[in-house]
Amino acid sequence: MPADESVLSVVITVHQASGDPIMASVLVMPGSRHEIEDTYALS
């Protein structure tokens, strides 16, 4: 990847029903190869 390439970083955290975190993951992907599209539930 070129040094001047933009990146998309995503942090994902998984929690138990009690609220305690049990896993975290960080993804770093080339920004020129991805589009951002997401959906969030309203509760």
Biotite code that builds the C-alpha atoms (Angstrom):
import biotite.structure as struc

atoms = struc.array([
    struc.Atom([0.000, 0.000, 0.000], chain_id="A", res_id=1, res_name="MET", atom_name="CA", element="C"),
    struc.Atom([1.437, 3.412, -0.904], chain_id="A", res_id=2, res_name="PRO", atom_name="CA", element="C"),
    struc.Atom([2.483, 5.645, 1.993], chain_id="A", res_id=3, res_name="ALA", atom_name="CA", element="C"),
    struc.Atom([-0.016, 8.352, 0.965], chain_id="A", res_id=4, res_name="ASP", atom_name="CA", element="C"),
    struc.Atom([-3.026, 5.974, 0.692], chain_id="A", res_id=5, res_name="GLU", atom_name="CA", element="C"),
    struc.Atom([-5.978, 6.883, 2.895], chain_id="A", res_id=6, res_name="SER", atom_name="CA", element="C"),
    struc.Atom([-7.223, 4.151, 5.222], chain_id="A", res_id=7, res_name="VAL", atom_name="CA", element="C"),
    struc.Atom([-10.513, 3.156, 6.780], chain_id="A", res_id=8, res_name="LEU", atom_name="CA", element="C"),
    struc.Atom([-10.163, 1.944, 10.353], chain_id="A", res_id=9, res_name="SER", atom_name="CA", element="C"),
    struc.Atom([-12.966, 0.141, 12.155], chain_id="A", res_id=10, res_name="VAL", atom_name="CA", element="C"),
    struc.Atom([-13.062, -0.726, 15.846], chain_id="A", res_id=11, res_name="VAL", atom_name="CA", element="C"),
    struc.Atom([-15.481, -3.498, 16.832], chain_id="A", res_id=12, res_name="ILE", atom_name="CA", element="C"),
    struc.Atom([-16.292, -4.332, 20.449], chain_id="A", res_id=13, res_name="THR", atom_name="CA", element="C"),
    struc.Atom([-18.463, -7.271, 21.565], chain_id="A", res_id=14, res_name="VAL", atom_name="CA", element="C"),
    struc.Atom([-20.179, -7.110, 24.947], chain_id="A", res_id=15, res_name="HIS", atom_name="CA", element="C"),
    struc.Atom([-21.986, -9.669, 27.080], chain_id="A", res_id=16, res_name="GLN", atom_name="CA", element="C"),
    struc.Atom([-25.607, -8.977, 28.019], chain_id="A", res_id=17, res_name="ALA", atom_name="CA", element="C"),
    struc.Atom([-24.262, -7.732, 31.373], chain_id="A", res_id=18, res_name="SER", atom_name="CA", element="C"),
    struc.Atom([-22.315, -5.025, 29.544], chain_id="A", res_id=19, res_name="GLY", atom_name="CA", element="C"),
    struc.Atom([-18.878, -6.528, 30.126], chain_id="A", res_id=20, res_name="ASP", atom_name="CA", element="C"),
    struc.Atom([-16.643, -6.395, 27.041], chain_id="A", res_id=21, res_name="PRO", atom_name="CA", element="C"),
    struc.Atom([-15.451, -9.813, 25.862], chain_id="A", res_id=22, res_name="ILE", atom_name="CA", element="C"),
    struc.Atom([-13.707, -9.075, 22.556], chain_id="A", res_id=23, res_name="MET", atom_name="CA", element="C"),
    struc.Atom([-12.291, -6.148, 20.589], chain_id="A", res_id=24, res_name="ALA", atom_name="CA", element="C"),
    struc.Atom([-10.965, -6.042, 17.044], chain_id="A", res_id=25, res_name="SER", atom_name="CA", element="C"),
    struc.Atom([-9.365, -3.299, 14.950], chain_id="A", res_id=26, res_name="VAL", atom_name="CA", element="C"),
    struc.Atom([-9.525, -3.460, 11.147], chain_id="A", res_id=27, res_name="LEU", atom_name="CA", element="C"),
    struc.Atom([-7.442, -1.221, 8.873], chain_id="A", res_id=28, res_name="VAL", atom_name="CA", element="C"),
    struc.Atom([-8.347, -1.317, 5.175], chain_id="A", res_id=29, res_name="MET", atom_name="CA", element="C"),
    struc.Atom([-7.284, 0.671, 2.094], chain_id="A", res_id=30, res_name="PRO", atom_name="CA", element="C"),
    struc.Atom([-9.680, 3.618, 1.805], chain_id="A", res_id=31, res_name="GLY", atom_name="CA", element="C"),
    struc.Atom([-9.684, 3.601, -1.990], chain_id="A", res_id=32, res_name="SER", atom_name="CA", element="C"),
    struc.Atom([-11.232, 0.120, -2.095], chain_id="A", res_id=33, res_name="ARG", atom_name="CA", element="C"),
    struc.Atom([-14.205, 0.603, 0.239], chain_id="A", res_id=34, res_name="HIS", atom_name="CA", element="C"),
    struc.Atom([-17.430, 2.595, 0.491], chain_id="A", res_id=35, res_name="GLU", atom_name="CA", element="C"),
    struc.Atom([-18.993, 3.313, 3.862], chain_id="A", res_id=36, res_name="ILE", atom_name="CA", element="C"),
    struc.Atom([-22.592, 2.185, 4.268], chain_id="A", res_id=37, res_name="GLU", atom_name="CA", element="C"),
    struc.Atom([-24.142, 1.257, 7.597], chain_id="A", res_id=38, res_name="ASP", atom_name="CA", element="C"),
    struc.Atom([-27.511, 0.762, 9.284], chain_id="A", res_id=39, res_name="THR", atom_name="CA", element="C"),
    struc.Atom([-28.283, 1.308, 12.952], chain_id="A", res_id=40, res_name="TYR", atom_name="CA", element="C"),
    struc.Atom([-31.407, -0.016, 14.641], chain_id="A", res_id=41, res_name="ALA", atom_name="CA", element="C"),
    struc.Atom([-33.452, 2.528, 16.568], chain_id="A", res_id=42, res_name="LEU", atom_name="CA", element="C"),
    struc.Atom([-34.788, 1.074, 19.786], chain_id="A", res_id=43, res_name="SER", atom_name="CA", element="C"),
])
